[in-house]
Every structure is written in structure tokens, then in C-alpha cells.
């Protein structure tokens, strides 16, 4: 072993040698190679077949990416090199794409989310799989994204907001506790389980210091507990996709085999591994499990009427008058501390009584004494053709908008007059709200999100 690989634990290397046999040397050599970088286009904001818009995003300052360098196992995925900084682009803040390790992009295609399904991402932070699943659901169906650790759940919620997701409920519960509310409810459950993280060793040397055989065993025990909860939550005929970013059989094949032994109603359809020495990715393990029985959906509550019709009428009138947006009549609105949310279609607030929620759906407006203001999350969920007043910014103007500056406008770029709310966007991708006053737009981008991208303009 070369001197630059001394950071790898000896016991870990011995286990990998036993596992890989003749491939071990090639695997070891991969640690001397460059790590992989990737991002995933968000189809809720950018059509995947809009090659011109994608090329425009990939040719901006600090972001230069080859639009032909695709991730083969993910239609939305692209590679970029370590010199690119797509996280500093206004398109990133607009939720046009999500930065994600390429091998992690293989999980959602295996889950195969479809519009209208009920899906749970059970270990969801920071949001890579959740946002990928949501993109394929196209805003239809119910997506519950759960993260047990509250601080990580808030990061998850922020990413759900940035990506413009309308049908996602973010919860923060232990999987076992959450399962008691959703017995047999979901068509599909994603379990991207906490693991020993061996697939991250090449990009994060500090992760090696936390590795031990005891930690591997502890992770395996926790993974089985999470799978038990996932089983309870899945309807007959439903699917669990289990994944880790570790190479350990103890946490991968052995966990799946132990689960199958204790759950005879499940069978294994397939397993798959991505190895860093044979694919352009850091490494991932995936297993697709099927629950026996005819596919079914179990309704939690058929009473989907708005309990507070006055709230619905007030918000509906404001959004129609100010933005030209109409809320579907069958959607439920709930208010929490002056924040008013629209629940996913087919969901009633009674279904979530007792659940610790970070985000109960799409925030539409916030209440300020005797008036409403449209919420930032609502702006991020919209396309310009869904509202009456829009203002499309150049790249340079978008950078200044994200800092919090007032933007100078004209009628060619901004179709609103007076003090009407306008949806601010870059190349048709929504960024937030503004209010036009003469030849300027007052900036309503949230102060907590404002930042200097560091890109010179």
C-alpha cells in the first residue's frame, strides 16, 4: 500500500480484500484517482429535453460543464470536474439542479417513482433522494420525507423548498414511531440507510477515522430496525428500495438476508453494486424488495373537505387578485403560526395529528397582521406562465438579486406595473418575489437566504 493510502483502516482493507479477491488491487488503485462530481437537473423547473436551456446553465461563469458528459444510469444526471463551481451559480439557488454524488443517483431510477403514487423517503436528509423522487412524481401523489435528527430535517426542508416541490410533507420522527401512523399506506418506500460510509472514504478522509468493526455492527442493527418500520408502512404489492454508500456485506447483503428471514411476506427482486474501480461513482449498494399480495392503497381519511372555508376563501382571493393564481377547490389549507400551507392532494390535516412535522406541504402565504404576502416556497414552485406578473433577469441581475440588491428593470423584462407582486426568474426558472416600483423592483428574496456567490460579474 502506498504512503498516500495510509489513512485507510487496516481492518477495512483486509475485509475488502476478502470481498473483492482478484479485483482488490484495481479497487485499491481507485483511491489514487480523482473523486467524481455530479449534479442532477430538476425536471420540476427545467424540462429535460430543453437542451438550449441546459447548455445556457452549464456555460455560466464558474460553472462550465460539458452537457455531453452524462451519468449513464440517471436521465437527469451530469458529471462536472473539480474546477467547476455549480453551487455558486444563481441556477443552483433557483433549484434548477441538485448537486449529488453520481452513484447515489442510481437509487431513484430503481425505485421508479410514478405520478400519483404514495411514497416515503424514510431517511431523507439532506434531500438527494427526496428531490429526485419528487422530480419524477411531477407534483402528483403524496411524498413523505422523514429525517429523525431535527437539524438535518430542517436542511431537508430547505432543499424541498429550493427545488420547488409541491407535494412533499417533511417529518422528523423515529421510523418506528412514524410507521404507527402509516400502516400499509405507501406504494413505495426508499430506505437510504445510515451506514459506515465506506463509499465516501475517497472524498472524505475524515470519515475513515469513524470506521470500526463495532460501528459496522451497530449500523447493521439500526438498518434492520429501519427496514422493519418500512415493512409496516408498505402496502401489499409495494416496493422497498434499500440502499447504502458502504461496501460492507454486513450492512448490505447480510442485512437484506436477515430481513427476509424475519419477513416471509417479502422477496428480493434484485441487488446492484456500483464500484469506484469499475464505474464513475464513489460507490453504492441497492436492493429492490417486493411485498407479496395484490397492489393496494389504504385510505387514511376520506373526508377531504376544508374545515376552515374562511381561510381558503381569503387566501384564494388574495392569490387570484394579486398573482392571477387559482387554488384547486379540492385542496386543504392549514395555518401554523401565520404560515399557511396547502396540503398535497388527497391529504387531510387529521392524518398527521401527533406527527412532528417540519413542513406540512407547500407554503402559499404568510400572514402579516391584516394582510398576506406570498411565501418564498410558493414562488419556487411556480413557472412564469402560472402567474400574471413576471420579471426575467439576466445572469448578472440574478446575482445581484440574490445578494438582496434592488434591480433596475424595463418593460421588456418585466411585464408588471405599479406595486404588483412579480415572480422573479432567470431564463424562466423562478427565484423569488419582487415588487415593481417605477423602473426598479423592490427585493423580497428572504434575508436568511441572501448571499454573495463570489462570482465576478
C-alpha positions as CSV (number, residue, x, y, z in Angstrom):
1,X,0.0,0.0,0.0
2,X,1.3,3.4,-1.0
3,X,2.1,6.1,1.6
4,X,-0.9,8.2,0.5
5,X,-3.4,5.5,1.4
6,X,-2.2,5.1,5.0
7,X,-5.4,6.9,6.1
8,X,-7.4,3.8,5.3
9,X,-8.1,1.5,8.3
10,X,-6.1,-1.8,8.0
11,X,-9.1,-3.9,9.1
12,X,-11.3,-2.3,6.5
13,X,-8.7,-3.1,3.8
14,X,-8.5,-6.7,4.9
15,X,-12.2,-7.1,4.7
16,X,-12.3,-5.5,1.2
17,X,-9.5,-7.9,0.1
18,X,-11.6,-10.9,1.2
19,X,-14.7,-9.5,-0.5
20,X,-13.1,-8.5,-3.9
21,X,-10.5,-11.1,-4.4
22,X,-8.8,-10.5,-7.8
23,X,-10.5,-7.1,-8.1
24,X,-8.9,-5.8,-4.9
25,X,-5.9,-4.2,-6.5
26,X,-8.0,-2.3,-9.0
27,X,-10.2,-1.2,-6.2
28,X,-7.3,0.0,-4.2
29,X,-5.9,1.9,-7.2
30,X,-9.2,3.8,-7.4
31,X,-8.3,5.7,-4.2
32,X,-5.4,7.3,-6.1
33,X,-7.8,8.5,-8.8
34,X,-9.9,11.7,-8.8
35,X,-13.3,11.6,-7.0
36,X,-16.4,12.0,-9.0
37,X,-18.7,15.1,-9.1
38,X,-22.2,15.3,-10.3
39,X,-25.5,17.2,-10.5
40,X,-29.0,16.3,-11.4
41,X,-31.4,18.5,-13.4
42,X,-34.7,19.3,-11.7
43,X,-37.5,18.5,-14.1
44,X,-39.9,20.5,-12.0
45,X,-38.1,23.6,-13.1
46,X,-36.2,22.7,-16.3
47,X,-37.5,20.3,-19.0
48,X,-35.0,17.6,-19.6
49,X,-35.3,17.9,-23.4
50,X,-34.7,21.6,-23.3
51,X,-31.0,21.3,-24.4
52,X,-30.6,25.0,-25.1
53,X,-31.6,26.0,-21.5
54,X,-29.3,23.2,-20.1
55,X,-26.4,24.4,-22.3
56,X,-27.0,28.0,-21.1
57,X,-26.9,26.9,-17.4
58,X,-23.7,24.9,-18.0
59,X,-21.8,27.7,-19.7
60,X,-22.2,30.4,-17.0
61,X,-19.2,31.8,-15.0
62,X,-17.7,29.3,-12.7
63,X,-19.9,26.5,-13.8
64,X,-18.5,25.4,-17.1
65,X,-19.9,21.8,-17.6
66,X,-19.8,19.5,-20.7
67,X,-23.5,18.9,-21.5
68,X,-22.5,15.6,-23.2
69,X,-20.9,14.2,-20.1
70,X,-23.9,12.3,-18.8
71,X,-24.5,9.9,-15.9
72,X,-25.5,6.7,-17.7
73,X,-27.8,5.3,-15.0
74,X,-29.7,8.6,-14.5
75,X,-31.5,10.5,-17.2
76,X,-31.3,13.7,-15.2
77,X,-27.6,13.3,-14.2
78,X,-24.4,15.1,-15.4
79,X,-20.8,14.9,-14.4
80,X,-18.7,18.0,-13.8
81,X,-15.0,18.4,-12.9
82,X,-13.5,19.7,-9.7
83,X,-12.7,23.1,-11.2
84,X,-16.4,23.9,-11.8
85,X,-18.4,25.6,-9.1
86,X,-22.1,25.0,-10.0
87,X,-23.1,25.5,-6.3
88,X,-22.2,29.2,-6.7
89,X,-24.5,29.8,-9.7
90,X,-27.9,31.6,-9.5
91,X,-29.3,28.5,-11.2
92,X,-28.4,26.4,-8.2
93,X,-30.2,28.9,-5.9
94,X,-33.2,28.7,-8.3
95,X,-33.4,24.9,-7.8
96,X,-32.6,24.2,-11.5
97,X,-30.4,21.3,-10.4
98,X,-29.3,19.4,-7.3
99,X,-25.6,18.6,-6.6
100,X,-25.4,14.9,-5.9
101,X,-22.7,12.2,-6.0
102,X,-23.3,10.3,-9.2
103,X,-23.6,6.8,-7.8
104,X,-26.3,8.0,-5.4
105,X,-28.4,8.9,-8.5
106,X,-29.0,5.2,-9.2
107,X,-31.4,4.7,-6.3
108,X,-34.4,6.6,-7.5
109,X,-34.5,5.0,-11.0
110,X,-34.6,1.6,-9.2
111,X,-37.5,2.8,-7.1
112,X,-39.2,4.1,-10.3
113,X,-41.5,6.7,-8.7
114,X,-44.6,7.5,-10.7
115,X,-47.0,10.5,-10.6
116,X,-49.9,9.8,-8.3
117,X,-48.2,7.3,-6.0
118,X,-47.8,7.4,-2.3
119,X,-44.0,7.3,-1.5
120,X,-41.9,7.7,1.7
121,X,-38.3,8.6,1.8
122,X,-37.6,7.3,5.3
123,X,-34.1,8.5,5.9
124,X,-34.2,11.6,3.8
125,X,-31.7,14.3,4.8
126,X,-30.2,16.2,3.2
127,X,-32.6,15.6,0.4
128,X,-30.8,14.0,-2.6
129,X,-33.2,11.1,-3.0
130,X,-36.3,13.1,-1.9
131,X,-35.8,15.7,-4.5
132,X,-35.0,13.1,-7.2
133,X,-38.2,11.2,-6.3
134,X,-40.3,14.4,-6.3
135,X,-39.0,15.3,-9.8
136,X,-40.2,12.0,-11.2
137,X,-43.6,12.4,-9.4
138,X,-44.2,15.6,-11.2
139,X,-46.1,17.2,-8.3
140,X,-48.8,14.4,-8.2
141,X,-49.2,12.0,-5.4
142,X,-48.0,12.2,-1.8
143,X,-44.4,12.2,-0.8
144,X,-43.4,12.0,2.9
145,X,-39.8,12.8,3.5
146,X,-38.6,11.9,7.0
147,X,-35.5,12.7,9.0
148,X,-35.1,11.7,12.6
149,X,-32.5,14.4,13.5
150,X,-34.3,17.8,13.7
151,X,-31.4,19.9,12.5
152,X,-30.9,17.6,9.5
153,X,-34.7,17.7,8.9
154,X,-34.6,21.5,8.6
155,X,-31.9,21.2,5.9
156,X,-34.0,18.6,4.2
157,X,-37.0,21.1,4.3
158,X,-34.9,23.9,2.8
159,X,-33.9,21.7,-0.1
160,X,-37.5,20.7,-0.7
161,X,-38.3,24.4,-0.8
162,X,-35.5,25.3,-3.1
163,X,-36.4,22.6,-5.6
164,X,-40.0,23.9,-5.9
165,X,-41.7,20.7,-4.6
166,X,-45.4,21.0,-4.0
167,X,-46.5,17.5,-2.8
168,X,-44.0,16.8,-0.1
169,X,-44.6,16.6,3.7
170,X,-41.4,16.8,5.8
171,X,-41.5,15.0,9.1
172,X,-39.0,14.4,11.9
173,X,-39.8,11.1,13.6
174,X,-38.1,7.8,14.6
175,X,-39.0,5.4,11.7
176,X,-40.7,3.0,14.2
177,X,-42.9,5.8,15.6
178,X,-43.7,7.1,12.1
179,X,-44.8,3.7,11.0
180,X,-47.6,3.6,13.5
181,X,-49.3,6.4,11.6
182,X,-48.8,4.9,8.1
183,X,-49.5,1.2,8.4
184,X,-49.8,-0.2,4.8
185,X,-50.1,3.3,3.4
186,X,-47.3,3.7,0.9
187,X,-46.8,2.2,-2.6
188,X,-43.0,2.6,-2.3
189,X,-40.5,3.3,0.4
190,X,-36.9,4.4,0.0
191,X,-34.6,3.4,2.8
192,X,-31.2,5.1,2.1
193,X,-30.0,3.8,5.4
194,X,-27.4,5.4,7.7
195,X,-24.2,3.4,7.3
196,X,-20.5,3.2,7.9
197,X,-19.9,5.3,4.8
198,X,-17.1,3.4,3.1
199,X,-18.1,4.8,-0.3
200,X,-17.3,8.2,1.0
201,X,-13.7,7.5,2.0
202,X,-12.1,8.8,-1.2
203,X,-13.8,12.2,-0.9
204,X,-13.9,12.5,2.9
205,X,-10.8,11.2,4.6
206,X,-12.2,12.2,8.0
207,X,-14.9,9.6,7.6
208,X,-12.2,6.9,7.9
209,X,-11.5,7.9,11.5
210,X,-15.0,7.0,12.5
211,X,-14.8,3.5,10.9
212,X,-14.6,0.4,13.1
213,X,-16.0,-3.1,13.1
214,X,-18.1,-2.3,16.1
215,X,-19.6,0.7,14.2
216,X,-20.4,-1.6,11.2
217,X,-22.3,-4.0,13.5
218,X,-24.1,-1.1,15.1
219,X,-25.1,0.3,11.7
220,X,-26.4,-3.2,10.6
221,X,-28.6,-3.4,13.7
222,X,-30.0,0.0,13.1
223,X,-30.6,-0.7,9.4
224,X,-32.7,-3.8,10.3
225,X,-34.8,-1.8,12.7
226,X,-35.5,0.8,10.0
227,X,-36.4,-1.9,7.5
228,X,-38.9,-3.3,10.0
229,X,-40.6,0.1,10.1
230,X,-40.5,0.4,6.3
231,X,-42.2,-3.0,6.0
232,X,-45.1,-1.9,8.2
233,X,-45.6,1.2,6.1
234,X,-45.7,-0.5,2.7
235,X,-48.9,-1.7,1.1
236,X,-49.3,-5.2,-0.2
237,X,-47.7,-5.4,-3.6
238,X,-45.5,-2.4,-2.7
239,X,-41.8,-1.9,-3.0
240,X,-38.9,-1.0,-0.7
241,X,-35.6,0.1,-2.3
242,X,-32.8,-0.3,0.3
243,X,-29.5,1.5,-0.3
244,X,-26.2,2.3,1.4
245,X,-23.0,4.0,0.5
246,X,-20.9,1.3,2.1
247,X,-19.2,-1.8,0.6
248,X,-19.7,-3.9,3.8
249,X,-21.6,-7.2,3.2
250,X,-22.6,-7.0,6.9
251,X,-24.6,-3.8,6.1
252,X,-25.7,-4.8,2.6
253,X,-26.4,-8.5,1.7
254,X,-26.4,-9.7,5.3
255,X,-29.0,-7.1,6.3
256,X,-31.2,-8.0,3.4
257,X,-31.0,-11.7,4.1
258,X,-31.7,-11.2,7.8
259,X,-34.7,-9.0,6.9
260,X,-36.1,-11.7,4.5
261,X,-35.7,-14.4,7.1
262,X,-37.9,-12.5,9.6
263,X,-40.4,-11.2,6.9
264,X,-41.6,-14.1,4.8
265,X,-44.1,-11.8,3.0
266,X,-41.2,-10.1,1.2
267,X,-39.0,-11.3,-1.6
268,X,-35.8,-10.0,-3.2
269,X,-36.1,-8.9,-6.8
270,X,-32.6,-7.6,-7.4
271,X,-29.4,-6.2,-5.9
272,X,-26.8,-4.0,-7.5
273,X,-23.5,-2.5,-6.6
274,X,-21.6,0.5,-8.0
275,X,-17.8,0.2,-7.5
276,X,-15.4,3.1,-7.9
277,X,-12.9,0.9,-9.8
278,X,-15.4,-0.1,-12.5
279,X,-17.9,2.9,-12.7
280,X,-17.7,6.7,-12.5
281,X,-19.1,6.9,-8.9
282,X,-17.9,6.7,-5.3
283,X,-19.8,3.5,-4.6
284,X,-23.4,2.4,-3.7
285,X,-25.3,-0.7,-2.8
286,X,-29.0,-1.1,-3.7
287,X,-31.6,-3.8,-3.2
288,X,-35.2,-3.9,-4.5
289,X,-37.7,-5.8,-2.3
290,X,-41.3,-6.7,-3.2
291,X,-44.1,-7.2,-0.7
292,X,-46.3,-10.1,-1.7
293,X,-50.0,-9.6,-2.4
294,X,-52.1,-7.5,-4.8
295,X,-51.1,-3.9,-5.1
296,X,-53.5,-1.8,-3.0
297,X,-53.8,1.7,-1.4
298,X,-55.3,2.1,2.0
299,X,-57.1,5.4,2.5
300,X,-56.3,7.2,5.8
301,X,-59.2,9.6,5.7
302,X,-61.8,10.1,3.1
303,X,-63.1,13.4,4.5
304,X,-61.1,15.9,2.4
305,X,-63.2,19.0,2.9
306,X,-61.7,22.3,4.0
307,X,-62.5,22.6,7.7
308,X,-61.7,26.3,7.6
309,X,-63.5,27.5,4.5
310,X,-63.0,31.1,5.5
311,X,-59.2,30.7,5.4
312,X,-59.4,29.0,2.0
313,X,-61.6,31.9,0.6
314,X,-59.3,34.6,2.0
315,X,-56.1,33.1,0.6
316,X,-57.7,32.1,-2.7
317,X,-59.0,35.7,-3.2
318,X,-55.5,37.1,-2.4
319,X,-53.7,34.8,-4.8
320,X,-56.2,35.3,-7.6
321,X,-56.2,39.1,-7.2
322,X,-52.5,39.7,-6.7
323,X,-51.0,36.9,-8.8
324,X,-53.7,35.5,-11.1
325,X,-53.3,32.1,-9.5
326,X,-56.2,29.9,-8.6
327,X,-56.0,27.2,-5.9
328,X,-57.8,23.9,-6.8
329,X,-61.1,23.7,-5.0
330,X,-60.3,20.3,-3.5
331,X,-57.1,21.3,-1.7
332,X,-56.8,21.6,2.1
333,X,-55.2,24.7,3.6
334,X,-53.8,24.7,7.2
335,X,-52.3,27.6,9.2
336,X,-49.4,27.3,11.6
337,X,-48.0,30.4,13.3
338,X,-49.1,32.7,10.5
339,X,-47.7,30.4,7.8
340,X,-50.4,29.0,5.6
341,X,-49.8,25.7,3.7
342,X,-51.5,23.8,1.0
343,X,-51.5,20.0,1.7
344,X,-50.8,17.5,-1.0
345,X,-53.9,16.4,-3.0
346,X,-55.8,13.6,-1.1
347,X,-54.4,14.5,2.3
348,X,-56.3,15.8,5.3
349,X,-54.8,17.5,8.3
350,X,-56.3,14.9,10.6
351,X,-54.0,12.3,9.1
352,X,-51.0,14.0,10.7
353,X,-52.2,14.8,14.1
354,X,-49.5,13.8,16.6
355,X,-46.7,13.7,13.9
356,X,-43.7,16.0,14.3
357,X,-43.8,18.0,11.1
358,X,-41.2,20.4,9.7
359,X,-43.2,21.2,6.6
360,X,-46.8,20.1,6.1
361,X,-46.9,20.8,2.4
362,X,-46.4,23.8,0.2
363,X,-46.4,27.2,2.0
364,X,-48.5,29.6,0.0
365,X,-48.6,32.8,2.1
366,X,-47.6,34.3,5.4
367,X,-50.0,36.4,7.4
368,X,-48.8,39.9,8.5
369,X,-51.5,41.4,10.8
370,X,-54.2,42.4,8.3
371,X,-52.5,41.3,5.0
372,X,-51.0,38.4,3.2
373,X,-47.6,38.1,1.5
374,X,-46.8,35.3,-1.0
375,X,-44.4,32.8,0.5
376,X,-40.9,32.2,-0.9
377,X,-41.6,28.5,-1.2
378,X,-44.7,29.2,-3.3
379,X,-42.5,31.3,-5.7
380,X,-40.0,28.5,-6.0
381,X,-42.8,26.1,-7.0
382,X,-44.1,28.2,-9.9
383,X,-43.2,28.5,-13.5
384,X,-43.6,32.0,-15.1
385,X,-46.7,31.0,-17.1
386,X,-48.6,30.2,-13.9
387,X,-48.8,33.8,-12.7
388,X,-49.8,37.1,-14.4
389,X,-46.8,39.2,-13.4
390,X,-43.2,38.1,-14.1
391,X,-39.7,39.6,-14.3
392,X,-37.0,37.6,-16.0
393,X,-33.4,38.6,-15.0
394,X,-30.1,38.3,-16.8
395,X,-27.4,36.3,-15.1
396,X,-25.7,39.4,-13.7
397,X,-29.1,40.8,-12.5
398,X,-29.9,37.5,-10.8
399,X,-26.6,37.5,-8.9
400,X,-27.4,41.0,-7.6
401,X,-31.0,39.9,-6.8
402,X,-29.7,37.0,-4.7
403,X,-27.4,39.4,-2.7
404,X,-30.5,41.4,-1.9
405,X,-30.0,44.4,-4.2
406,X,-32.8,46.4,-5.9
407,X,-32.9,45.6,-9.6
408,X,-33.4,48.1,-12.3
409,X,-36.0,46.9,-14.9
410,X,-37.8,47.9,-18.0
411,X,-41.0,46.8,-19.7
412,X,-39.2,44.3,-22.0
413,X,-38.0,42.2,-19.0
414,X,-40.8,42.9,-16.5
415,X,-44.5,42.8,-17.6
416,X,-45.9,44.4,-14.4
417,X,-46.6,47.9,-13.5
418,X,-47.5,49.7,-10.2
419,X,-46.9,47.8,-7.0
420,X,-47.9,44.3,-8.1
421,X,-46.1,41.2,-6.9
422,X,-43.9,39.8,-9.7
423,X,-42.3,36.4,-9.9
424,X,-38.5,36.9,-10.4
425,X,-36.8,34.4,-12.6
426,X,-33.6,33.6,-14.5
427,X,-34.1,32.2,-18.0
428,X,-37.6,31.2,-17.0
429,X,-36.5,29.5,-13.7
430,X,-38.1,31.0,-10.6
431,X,-36.0,32.7,-8.0
432,X,-38.4,34.5,-5.6
433,X,-40.7,37.6,-5.4
434,X,-40.3,41.2,-6.1
435,X,-42.4,44.3,-6.3
436,X,-42.0,46.8,-9.1
437,X,-41.9,50.5,-8.2
438,X,-41.3,52.5,-11.4
439,X,-38.0,51.4,-13.0
440,X,-36.9,49.3,-10.1
441,X,-38.0,46.1,-8.3
442,X,-38.1,46.0,-4.6
443,X,-36.3,42.8,-3.5
444,X,-38.3,40.3,-1.5
445,X,-35.7,37.5,-1.6
446,X,-35.6,36.1,2.0
447,X,-32.9,37.8,4.0
448,X,-31.8,34.5,5.5
449,X,-31.0,33.1,2.1
450,X,-29.2,36.1,0.7
451,X,-25.5,35.5,-0.2
452,X,-22.7,36.6,-2.4
453,X,-22.0,33.8,-4.8
454,X,-18.4,35.1,-5.2
455,X,-18.8,35.0,-9.0
456,X,-17.5,38.2,-10.6
457,X,-19.9,40.0,-12.9
